[in-house]
Amino acid sequence: MRILLAATRMGIGGAETHILTLARALHKRGHYVHIVSAGGAYIPALISSKITHTVLPLDRKDIISVVKSARAIKSLAIEGHFDVVHAHGRIPAFICGMLSKQKGFPPFAVTAHGFYDPAPPLRAFTLWGRRTVAVSEDVKDFLIEKYKLPPESIDVIINGVDTDVPEHQPSKRLRIVTASRLDGDTSLCPLLLCELITRIRRDFPELDPVLTIAGGGEKLPEVREAARRTNAVCPGAVTVAGSVLDMPSVLARADIFIGSSRAALEAMAASVPVILCSDMGCDGVLDETNLRRAEETNFTCRGGAQTDIEALRLSLERLLCATPRERALYGAFGRAYVTRRASAELFADKTVAFWRDLIAGERGGIMLCGYFGAGNAGDDATLDSVLASLPEMPKGILPTVPAIRADRLPKGVVPIGRYNFLKIRKELSKTRLFLLCGGTLLQNSTSNRSLGYYGYMCDLAVRCGARVMLYSGGVGPLIGEEAVDSTVYTIESCDAVTLREPDSFELLKKLGCSLDGVGVSADAALRTEPLPLPESIKERLPEEREVFAVSVRSLRGIARGEAAQKPADIYKMVADAVRVIADRRNALPLFIPLAPEDVRICERVCKSAERGIVMPRMRAGEIVSLLRNCSFVLGMRLHSAVFASVAGIPAVTLAYDPKVASFARYAYHPAPLDPNSPDFNMRAIVAAAGSVYTNYTAAVQTVRARASELVRCLDGDAELAAHIYKADI
């Protein structure tokens, strides 16, 4: 997963340590993490952990800084193909929240580390993602009450800390450590301890207790002055360490920790007994009696007993009076809790699960793009096949299809007008996987419309942040340099490409296209499942007579050579050939229209042949079942040969288009005939059909064995689509 974390700054502090710990844990799990912030003391730690960081003025509210940060984050998030953007802090959340409304911006979330002031005007500049992380239950309650966030949009993920810590370093002196930001609302505990340590040293001289204060902030000079006064009375009693980058090393030399929040969790991870105390309250020694309440407030002591020197003394004396073994048990209790509930590993796992759910909800759809819904049996079979092989989709997410005829689409598929680009853009902003499927769409042999439309759709999908796959597609013919350049650009922008026959692969290779992620598969319609024939169809089939199938199509708009014969002449040749074959075999020709416009041509050729029956329009699975009753197929359409492969019978193809000849050769059907050739005639068709019968059993076995091989190739397509869809989610 590619994760962009936006923070106000990366100086020393609880939220910043939260981000550092999370980034390190994610990096160890193989995720790519990029942090943007105003910089700070933790940048060297990020660099040493091989985590990328970009400095932006995210700690400034002026318009110039906000615009600069927004432009950089937008460019980074979209061009870097990040899967999720997660903000920590009011300014980063505001900037990313505004950007999240733009096309192509990744799913966006925010972590609430505490109580953000809901009063105007700050409230207007506080934006939350569609999903929000709260670090404790009381923060979640605050967000619901003050910001009116829906409870179901908030996940509570408590802080996690590293459990791989230095071993404890024993000493003859009892060492007390406190750590926190030393600001106006977080410095009470260190100041009280400076007063209390004198009494503690007097009452427990055998322990020789000393105090270390870690932290920096606006109150640091005041704390240093308090320590100076204490040390004047008890030399060496207090050490003020200031800001500390390596807190685990300090905790390795601690016997008691006093503090709250993340610092307390770090002490627990180091097996140090903890007294929970902050400016907001004093919960005392952490044990099983107060653990639940501490967890609900993120160990901050919010709502606890008032913090004063007496409360602090009682808690501290409880541990000072304990034996070393009893203090070790308190430390082990805290360590066990962190290992079980608050480790960095568990913290990262929960956060990744949150992101996966977020991504699935906001970018979990699949868009299938092809010439679907127009009633073409081949295209419909492709759509059904791809839908059946798709990776499992999140609940509530349906595939969308730019289509002409919505009523012809399978149930559960949401149609979009193929030129309704506003709605297509909207759906693509939520789409995770865009599949260009349905045959040879990247070609301009008939016109530039197909190449222009499908190339634009792929480019639009990329710009909207979707992953793109050309699924079992074909390429070519391509006429003109512009068509070549456009196709190469489209192919190279795809995350993966599978081609339905080797000729398309060789064409791309010849054009100098990068072949990374390009493979040869098979036509998706080879997965077509047979369907029971309707009784009305069965009644029209003779019981004791051979039947063969004929599939013809309109040649209008087909690019043909200068010496090619006229369509009317080709139809006459096909009709004469059908008559000869039928009479020689005493067979009944069945004219099968694969598209609405085929019906008229089938009727024309059937009438001219004075033989056969024109079958009604059927679904792809019904066509396959009908072909199983036929000896062979004489077909002009590509999918007449594809359906013949599924049915396990040979196909004599009249390859008006290179794609038909390519598939015939790839599927081991008899050598295709070229209707565009001046040598094409009735005798050639009859001879090709006769060659099928010469060694019919071997021809059938060859076609069936090859069909099984090609279907197995399609398993790889489905697995690849699933991998692209699920990768890094």
DAWO-V716504 format. One record per residue. N is the residue number from 0. RES is the residue in one small letter. PHI is phi in whole degrees, -180 to 180 (999 if undefined). BURIAL is # if it has 24 or more other C-alpha atoms within 12 Angstrom, else .. Layout:
BEGIN
N | RES | PHI | BURIAL
N | RES | PHI | BURIAL
END
This chain:
BEGIN
0 | m | 999 | #
1 | r | -103 | #
2 | i | -122 | #
3 | l | -110 | #
4 | l | -103 | #
5 | a | -114 | #
6 | a | -125 | #
7 | t | -61 | #
8 | r | -156 | #
9 | m | -121 | #
10 | g | -85 | #
11 | i | -77 | #
12 | g | 171 | #
13 | g | -63 | #
14 | a | -64 | #
15 | e | -67 | #
16 | t | -66 | #
17 | h | -55 | #
18 | i | -67 | #
19 | l | -60 | #
20 | t | -62 | #
21 | l | -63 | #
22 | a | -61 | #
23 | r | -63 | #
24 | a | -65 | #
25 | l | -67 | #
26 | h | -61 | #
27 | k | -63 | .
28 | r | -87 | .
29 | g | 93 | .
30 | h | -83 | #
31 | y | -95 | #
32 | v | -119 | #
33 | h | -128 | #
34 | i | -112 | #
35 | v | -116 | #
36 | s | -164 | #
37 | a | -82 | #
38 | g | 89 | #
39 | g | 148 | #
40 | a | -66 | .
41 | y | -86 | #
42 | i | -60 | #
43 | p | -58 | .
44 | a | -66 | #
45 | l | -65 | #
46 | i | -63 | .
47 | s | -66 | .
48 | s | -89 | .
49 | k | 62 | .
50 | i | -106 | #
51 | t | -73 | #
52 | h | -136 | #
53 | t | -122 | #
54 | v | -84 | #
55 | l | -136 | #
56 | p | -77 | #
57 | l | -80 | #
58 | d | -101 | #
59 | r | -118 | #
60 | k | -102 | .
61 | d | -67 | .
62 | i | -62 | .
63 | i | -64 | .
64 | s | -66 | .
65 | v | -64 | #
66 | v | -64 | #
67 | k | -60 | .
68 | s | -66 | #
69 | a | -63 | #
70 | r | -62 | .
71 | a | -67 | #
72 | i | -67 | #
73 | k | -60 | #
74 | s | -61 | .
75 | l | -65 | #
76 | a | -67 | #
77 | i | -82 | #
78 | e | -70 | .
79 | g | -84 | #
80 | h | 52 | #
81 | f | -73 | #
82 | d | -83 | #
83 | v | -155 | #
84 | v | -120 | #
85 | h | -129 | #
86 | a | -103 | #
87 | h | -130 | #
88 | g | 117 | #
89 | r | -66 | #
90 | i | -67 | #
91 | p | -59 | #
92 | a | -66 | #
93 | f | -65 | #
94 | i | -65 | #
95 | c | -68 | #
96 | g | -64 | #
97 | m | -67 | #
98 | l | -68 | #
99 | s | -64 | #
100 | k | -83 | .
101 | q | -93 | #
102 | k | -59 | #
103 | g | 87 | #
104 | f | -74 | #
105 | p | -65 | #
106 | p | -53 | #
107 | f | -128 | #
108 | a | -141 | #
109 | v | -134 | #
110 | t | -105 | #
111 | a | -95 | #
112 | h | -86 | #
113 | g | -171 | #
114 | f | -97 | #
115 | y | -81 | #
116 | d | -56 | .
117 | p | -90 | .
118 | a | -77 | .
119 | p | -63 | .
120 | p | -88 | .
121 | l | -62 | .
122 | r | -58 | .
123 | a | -66 | .
124 | f | -104 | .
125 | t | -107 | #
126 | l | -112 | #
127 | w | -117 | #
128 | g | -76 | #
129 | r | -61 | #
130 | r | -128 | #
131 | t | -131 | #
132 | v | -103 | #
133 | a | -109 | #
134 | v | -82 | #
135 | s | -160 | #
136 | e | -65 | #
137 | d | -72 | #
138 | v | -67 | #
139 | k | -60 | #
140 | d | -60 | #
141 | f | -64 | #
142 | l | -63 | #
143 | i | -69 | #
144 | e | -75 | .
145 | k | -90 | .
146 | y | -107 | #
147 | k | 59 | .
148 | l | -74 | #
149 | p | -62 | .
150 | p | -55 | .
151 | e | -70 | .
152 | s | -91 | #
153 | i | -116 | #
154 | d | -112 | #
155 | v | -94 | #
156 | i | -129 | #
157 | i | -73 | #
158 | n | -58 | #
159 | g | -120 | #
160 | v | -132 | #
161 | d | -67 | #
162 | t | -101 | #
163 | d | -88 | .
164 | v | -121 | #
165 | p | -63 | .
166 | e | -67 | .
167 | h | -66 | .
168 | q | -106 | .
169 | p | -68 | .
170 | s | -153 | .
171 | k | -73 | .
172 | r | -92 | .
173 | l | -87 | #
174 | r | -107 | #
175 | i | -104 | #
176 | v | -125 | #
177 | t | -130 | #
178 | a | -145 | #
179 | s | -173 | #
180 | r | -68 | #
181 | l | -101 | #
182 | d | -110 | #
183 | g | -61 | .
184 | d | -109 | .
185 | t | -140 | #
186 | s | -117 | #
187 | l | -64 | #
188 | c | -61 | #
189 | p | -61 | #
190 | l | -66 | #
191 | l | -66 | #
192 | l | -67 | #
193 | c | -62 | #
194 | e | -76 | #
195 | l | -74 | #
196 | i | -61 | #
197 | t | -62 | #
198 | r | -67 | #
199 | i | -63 | #
200 | r | -66 | #
201 | r | -71 | .
202 | d | -81 | .
203 | f | -130 | .
204 | p | -63 | .
205 | e | -65 | .
206 | l | -88 | #
207 | d | 48 | #
208 | p | -69 | #
209 | v | -133 | #
210 | l | -121 | #
211 | t | -118 | #
212 | i | -113 | #
213 | a | -113 | #
214 | g | 140 | #
215 | g | -133 | #
216 | g | 156 | #
217 | e | -67 | .
218 | k | -93 | #
219 | l | -58 | #
220 | p | -60 | .
221 | e | -66 | .
222 | v | -67 | #
223 | r | -62 | #
224 | e | -67 | .
225 | a | -63 | #
226 | a | -66 | #
227 | r | -62 | .
228 | r | -64 | .
229 | t | -66 | #
230 | n | -67 | .
231 | a | -67 | .
232 | v | -90 | .
233 | c | -125 | #
234 | p | -53 | .
235 | g | 79 | #
236 | a | -73 | #
237 | v | -127 | #
238 | t | -120 | #
239 | v | -101 | #
240 | a | -84 | #
241 | g | 72 | #
242 | s | -66 | #
243 | v | -123 | #
244 | l | -85 | #
245 | d | -104 | .
246 | m | -64 | #
247 | p | -57 | #
248 | s | -68 | .
249 | v | -66 | #
250 | l | -68 | #
251 | a | -66 | #
252 | r | -108 | #
253 | a | -110 | #
254 | d | -109 | #
255 | i | -143 | #
256 | f | -116 | #
257 | i | -126 | #
258 | g | 168 | #
259 | s | -152 | #
260 | s | 54 | #
261 | r | -63 | #
262 | a | -60 | #
263 | a | -65 | #
264 | l | -63 | #
265 | e | -64 | #
266 | a | -66 | #
267 | m | -62 | #
268 | a | -63 | #
269 | a | -88 | #
270 | s | 64 | #
271 | v | -96 | #
272 | p | -58 | #
273 | v | -120 | #
274 | i | -107 | #
275 | l | -82 | #
276 | c | -155 | #
277 | s | -152 | #
278 | d | -62 | #
279 | m | -87 | #
280 | g | 161 | #
281 | c | -129 | #
282 | d | -96 | #
283 | g | 82 | #
284 | v | -66 | #
285 | l | -75 | #
286 | d | -152 | #
287 | e | -66 | .
288 | t | -78 | .
289 | n | -122 | .
290 | l | -63 | #
291 | r | -61 | .
292 | r | -66 | #
293 | a | -63 | #
294 | e | -64 | #
295 | e | -64 | #
296 | t | -108 | #
297 | n | 59 | #
298 | f | 60 | #
299 | t | -98 | #
300 | c | 71 | #
301 | r | -59 | #
302 | g | 83 | .
303 | g | -80 | #
304 | a | -62 | .
305 | q | -60 | .
306 | t | -82 | #
307 | d | -147 | #
308 | i | -66 | #
309 | e | -72 | .
310 | a | -62 | #
311 | l | -67 | #
312 | r | -64 | #
313 | l | -62 | .
314 | s | -67 | #
315 | l | -67 | #
316 | e | -66 | #
317 | r | -61 | .
318 | l | -81 | #
319 | l | -68 | #
320 | c | -80 | .
321 | a | -73 | .
322 | t | -77 | .
323 | p | -54 | .
324 | r | -66 | .
325 | e | -66 | .
326 | r | -64 | #
327 | a | -64 | #
328 | l | -68 | .
329 | y | -61 | #
330 | g | -64 | #
331 | a | -65 | #
332 | f | -61 | #
333 | g | -65 | #
334 | r | -62 | #
335 | a | -64 | #
336 | y | -65 | #
337 | v | -62 | #
338 | t | -61 | #
339 | r | -83 | .
340 | r | -126 | #
341 | a | -137 | #
342 | s | -77 | #
343 | a | -62 | #
344 | e | -64 | #
345 | l | -67 | #
346 | f | -57 | #
347 | a | -66 | #
348 | d | -62 | #
349 | k | -66 | #
350 | t | -68 | #
351 | v | -63 | #
352 | a | -61 | .
353 | f | -61 | #
354 | w | -65 | #
355 | r | -61 | #
356 | d | -66 | #
357 | l | -62 | #
358 | i | -64 | #
359 | a | -62 | #
360 | g | -76 | #
361 | e | -101 | #
362 | r | -139 | #
363 | g | -125 | #
364 | g | -86 | #
365 | i | -127 | #
366 | m | -111 | #
367 | l | -103 | #
368 | c | -123 | #
369 | g | -173 | #
370 | y | -87 | #
371 | f | -98 | #
372 | g | 82 | #
373 | a | -96 | #
374 | g | 94 | #
375 | n | -76 | #
376 | a | -63 | #
377 | g | -66 | #
378 | d | -65 | #
379 | d | -65 | #
380 | a | -65 | #
381 | t | -62 | #
382 | l | -60 | #
383 | d | -61 | #
384 | s | -65 | #
385 | v | -66 | #
386 | l | -60 | #
387 | a | -68 | .
388 | s | -101 | #
389 | l | -65 | #
390 | p | -64 | #
391 | e | -59 | .
392 | m | -97 | #
393 | p | -59 | #
394 | k | -57 | .
395 | g | 89 | .
396 | i | -102 | #
397 | l | -112 | #
398 | p | -70 | #
399 | t | -115 | #
400 | v | -139 | #
401 | p | -66 | #
402 | a | -142 | #
403 | i | -89 | .
404 | r | -110 | .
405 | a | -63 | #
406 | d | -70 | .
407 | r | -97 | #
408 | l | -85 | #
409 | p | -63 | #
410 | k | -63 | .
411 | g | 93 | .
412 | v | -104 | #
413 | v | -91 | #
414 | p | -85 | #
415 | i | -131 | #
416 | g | -56 | #
417 | r | -65 | #
418 | y | -113 | .
419 | n | -88 | .
420 | f | -69 | .
421 | l | -64 | .
422 | k | -72 | .
423 | i | -61 | #
424 | r | -60 | #
425 | k | -61 | #
426 | e | -69 | #
427 | l | -64 | #
428 | s | -66 | #
429 | k | -108 | #
430 | t | -89 | #
431 | r | -94 | #
432 | l | -131 | #
433 | f | -108 | #
434 | l | -110 | #
435 | l | -91 | #
436 | c | -144 | #
437 | g | 113 | #
438 | g | 113 | #
439 | t | -86 | #
440 | l | -96 | #
441 | l | -93 | #
442 | q | -156 | #
443 | n | -139 | #
444 | s | -71 | #
445 | t | -95 | .
446 | s | -165 | .
447 | n | -87 | #
448 | r | -64 | .
449 | s | -62 | #
450 | l | -62 | #
451 | g | -64 | #
452 | y | -67 | #
453 | y | -73 | #
454 | g | -65 | #
455 | y | -64 | #
456 | m | -63 | #
457 | c | -64 | #
458 | d | -64 | #
459 | l | -64 | #
460 | a | -61 | #
461 | v | -63 | #
462 | r | -67 | #
463 | c | -88 | #
464 | g | 89 | #
465 | a | -84 | #
466 | r | -86 | #
467 | v | -123 | #
468 | m | -137 | #
469 | l | -84 | #
470 | y | -104 | #
471 | s | 51 | #
472 | g | -103 | #
473 | g | -123 | #
474 | v | -132 | #
475 | g | 95 | #
476 | p | -68 | #
477 | l | -123 | #
478 | i | -115 | .
479 | g | 101 | .
480 | e | -64 | .
481 | e | -63 | .
482 | a | -66 | #
483 | v | -64 | #
484 | d | -61 | .
485 | s | -63 | #
486 | t | -68 | #
487 | v | -60 | #
488 | y | -61 | #
489 | t | -64 | #
490 | i | -61 | #
491 | e | -74 | #
492 | s | -88 | #
493 | c | -79 | #
494 | d | -74 | #
495 | a | -157 | #
496 | v | -138 | #
497 | t | -121 | #
498 | l | -109 | #
499 | r | -86 | #
500 | e | -159 | #
501 | p | -66 | #
502 | d | -62 | #
503 | s | -65 | #
504 | f | -63 | #
505 | e | -64 | .
506 | l | -64 | #
507 | l | -62 | #
508 | k | -63 | .
509 | k | -65 | .
510 | l | -79 | #
511 | g | 81 | .
512 | c | -73 | #
513 | s | -63 | #
514 | l | -101 | #
515 | d | -64 | .
516 | g | 79 | #
517 | v | -107 | #
518 | g | -141 | #
519 | v | -102 | #
520 | s | -125 | #
521 | a | -162 | #
522 | d | -72 | #
523 | a | -61 | #
524 | a | -68 | #
525 | l | -65 | #
526 | r | -87 | #
527 | t | -57 | #
528 | e | -92 | #
529 | p | -61 | #
530 | l | -119 | .
531 | p | -60 | .
532 | l | -75 | #
533 | p | -62 | .
534 | e | -59 | .
535 | s | -64 | .
536 | i | -80 | .
537 | k | -57 | .
538 | e | -63 | .
539 | r | -90 | .
540 | l | -92 | #
541 | p | -70 | .
542 | e | -80 | .
543 | e | -116 | .
544 | r | -133 | .
545 | e | -68 | #
546 | v | -128 | #
547 | f | -134 | #
548 | a | -102 | #
549 | v | -129 | #
550 | s | -128 | #
551 | v | -121 | #
552 | r | -143 | #
553 | s | -70 | #
554 | l | -100 | #
555 | r | -66 | .
556 | g | 84 | .
557 | i | -80 | .
558 | a | -70 | .
559 | r | -135 | #
560 | g | -69 | .
561 | e | -63 | .
562 | a | -89 | .
563 | a | -66 | .
564 | q | -81 | .
565 | k | -70 | .
566 | p | -54 | #
567 | a | -62 | .
568 | d | -68 | .
569 | i | -65 | #
570 | y | -60 | #
571 | k | -64 | #
572 | m | -64 | #
573 | v | -63 | #
574 | a | -62 | #
575 | d | -64 | #
576 | a | -66 | #
577 | v | -61 | #
578 | r | -64 | #
579 | v | -65 | #
580 | i | -62 | #
581 | a | -61 | #
582 | d | -71 | .
583 | r | -65 | .
584 | r | -98 | .
585 | n | 49 | .
586 | a | -112 | #
587 | l | -103 | #
588 | p | -78 | #
589 | l | -110 | #
590 | f | -85 | #
591 | i | -115 | #
592 | p | -77 | #
593 | l | -98 | #
594 | a | -144 | #
595 | p | -55 | .
596 | e | -74 | .
597 | d | -76 | #
598 | v | -58 | #
599 | r | -63 | #
600 | i | -69 | #
601 | c | -60 | #
602 | e | -64 | #
603 | r | -65 | #
604 | v | -69 | #
605 | c | -61 | #
606 | k | -64 | .
607 | s | -67 | .
608 | a | -74 | #
609 | e | 57 | #
610 | r | -144 | #
611 | g | 98 | #
612 | i | -131 | #
613 | v | -89 | #
614 | m | -79 | #
615 | p | -71 | #
616 | r | -60 | #
617 | m | -133 | #
618 | r | -75 | #
619 | a | -58 | #
620 | g | -64 | #
621 | e | -70 | #
622 | i | -62 | #
623 | v | -60 | #
624 | s | -62 | #
625 | l | -66 | #
626 | l | -65 | #
627 | r | -66 | #
628 | n | -93 | #
629 | c | -100 | #
630 | s | -83 | #
631 | f | -161 | #
632 | v | -120 | #
633 | l | -108 | #
634 | g | -133 | #
635 | m | -99 | #
636 | r | -87 | #
637 | l | -55 | #
638 | h | -77 | #
639 | s | -66 | #
640 | a | -74 | #
641 | v | -63 | #
642 | f | -66 | #
643 | a | -63 | #
644 | s | -61 | #
645 | v | -62 | #
646 | a | -77 | #
647 | g | 83 | #
648 | i | -129 | #
649 | p | -70 | #
650 | a | -130 | #
651 | v | -91 | #
652 | t | -99 | #
653 | l | -100 | #
654 | a | -83 | #
655 | y | -66 | #
656 | d | -131 | #
657 | p | -55 | #
658 | k | -65 | #
659 | v | -68 | #
660 | a | -63 | #
661 | s | -61 | #
662 | f | -68 | #
663 | a | -58 | #
664 | r | -67 | #
665 | y | -66 | #
666 | a | -95 | #
667 | y | 64 | #
668 | h | -81 | #
669 | p | -56 | #
670 | a | -55 | #
671 | p | -70 | #
672 | l | -104 | #
673 | d | -107 | #
674 | p | -65 | #
675 | n | -81 | #
676 | s | -82 | .
677 | p | -66 | .
678 | d | -85 | .
679 | f | -72 | #
680 | n | -157 | #
681 | m | -62 | #
682 | r | -62 | .
683 | a | -65 | #
684 | i | -66 | #
685 | v | -63 | #
686 | a | -65 | .
687 | a | -63 | #
688 | a | -66 | #
689 | g | -63 | #
690 | s | -65 | .
691 | v | -64 | #
692 | y | -78 | #
693 | t | -59 | .
694 | n | -136 | .
695 | y | -64 | .
696 | t | -61 | .
697 | a | -66 | .
698 | a | -63 | #
699 | v | -65 | #
700 | q | -62 | .
701 | t | -64 | #
702 | v | -63 | #
703 | r | -67 | #
704 | a | -64 | .
705 | r | -67 | #
706 | a | -60 | #
707 | s | -64 | .
708 | e | -63 | #
709 | l | -69 | #
710 | v | -64 | #
711 | r | -65 | .
712 | c | -61 | #
713 | l | -67 | #
714 | d | -59 | #
715 | g | -66 | #
716 | d | -61 | #
717 | a | -63 | #
718 | e | -66 | .
719 | l | -67 | #
720 | a | -61 | #
721 | a | -64 | #
722 | h | -64 | .
723 | i | -64 | #
724 | y | -66 | #
725 | k | -92 | #
726 | a | -56 | .
727 | d | 68 | #
728 | i | -83 | #
END
